[in-house]
Amino acid sequence: MNHPLRCIAKALFLLLAILALGAVVMQLWNWVLPTLFSAARAIDYAHALGLLLLCRILFGGFRGHGGWHARHHWRKWEAMTQEEREQLRDSWQAKHRH
C-alpha cells in the first residue's frame, strides 16, 4: 500500500475507533452510573464523546507518550550498558540545559 493510502486508512481507523469508544463509554455510563447514584442521569452519544475527550485531556494528554509505548522505552534502558546509560544521560542533560 502506498503512503497516501496508508495515511487515509490510519485516519479512517482512528475515526472509527473514536466513534466505537464513544458508544462504549455511553453504554457503560448508562448501565452503571444511574444504578449506583440516584443523582446521575443517562447520557447521549454526544455527551459520551465529550466525556471521552475530557478523560483524555485530564488523564492521557495529547503527547502520544505513555500507555504501552512507555514500556518499550524502559526495555531499551534495561538493555543498555552502564556506559551507554551515562552517555544518554549526558546527552539529554546537554540538550535540556538552559
C-alpha positions in Angstrom: 0.0 0.0 0.0 1.5 3.4 -0.9 2.0 6.2 1.6 -1.2 8.4 0.9 -3.5 5.4 1.1 -1.9 4.2 4.3 -2.4 7.6 5.9 -6.0 7.6 4.8 -6.5 4.1 6.2 -5.0 5.0 9.5 -7.1 8.2 9.8 -10.2 6.2 9.0 -9.3 3.5 11.5 -8.7 6.2 14.2 -12.1 7.8 13.4 -13.9 4.5 13.7 -12.1 3.7 16.9 -13.1 7.0 18.5 -16.7 6.5 17.4 -16.7 3.0 18.8 -15.2 4.1 22.1 -17.8 6.8 22.4 -20.5 4.2 22.1 -18.8 2.0 24.7 -18.5 5.0 27.1 -22.2 5.8 26.6 -23.3 2.2 27.2 -21.1 1.8 30.3 -22.2 5.1 31.8 -25.9 4.5 31.2 -25.6 0.9 32.6 -23.5 1.7 35.7 -23.9 5.3 36.9 -27.7 5.8 37.2 -27.9 2.5 39.1 -25.2 3.4 41.6 -26.0 7.1 42.1 -29.6 8.4 42.0 -28.3 11.9 41.0 -26.6 10.5 37.9 -28.6 10.6 34.7 -28.3 8.8 31.4 -26.1 10.5 28.8 -26.5 10.6 25.0 -23.8 9.8 22.4 -22.5 13.4 22.1 -22.0 13.6 25.9 -20.2 10.3 25.8 -17.7 11.6 23.2 -17.3 14.7 25.3 -16.6 12.6 28.4 -14.1 10.6 26.4 -12.3 13.7 25.3 -12.3 15.2 28.8 -10.8 12.0 30.3 -8.2 12.0 27.5 -7.3 15.6 28.4 -7.2 15.1 32.2 -5.6 11.7 32.3 -4.0 10.8 29.0 -2.7 14.0 27.4 -2.0 14.5 23.7 1.7 14.0 23.7 1.5 10.5 22.3 3.5 9.0 25.1 2.5 6.7 27.9 0.4 3.6 27.9 2.0 0.5 26.3 4.5 2.7 24.4 6.3 3.7 27.6 7.3 0.1 28.4 9.1 -0.1 25.1 11.5 2.7 26.1 12.0 1.0 29.5 13.2 -2.2 27.8 15.7 -0.2 25.8 17.0 1.4 29.0 17.3 -2.0 30.7 19.3 -3.4 27.7 21.9 -0.6 27.8 25.2 -1.0 29.5 26.2 1.4 32.3 28.4 3.4 29.9 25.5 3.7 27.4 23.2 4.9 30.1 25.7 7.6 31.2 26.2 8.7 27.6 22.4 9.0 27.2 22.0 10.9 30.4 24.8 13.3 29.5 23.5 14.0 26.0 19.9 14.5 27.4 21.2 16.9 30.0 23.3 18.8 27.4 20.2 19.2 25.2 18.0 20.4 28.1 20.2 22.9 29.9 19.0 26.4 29.8 
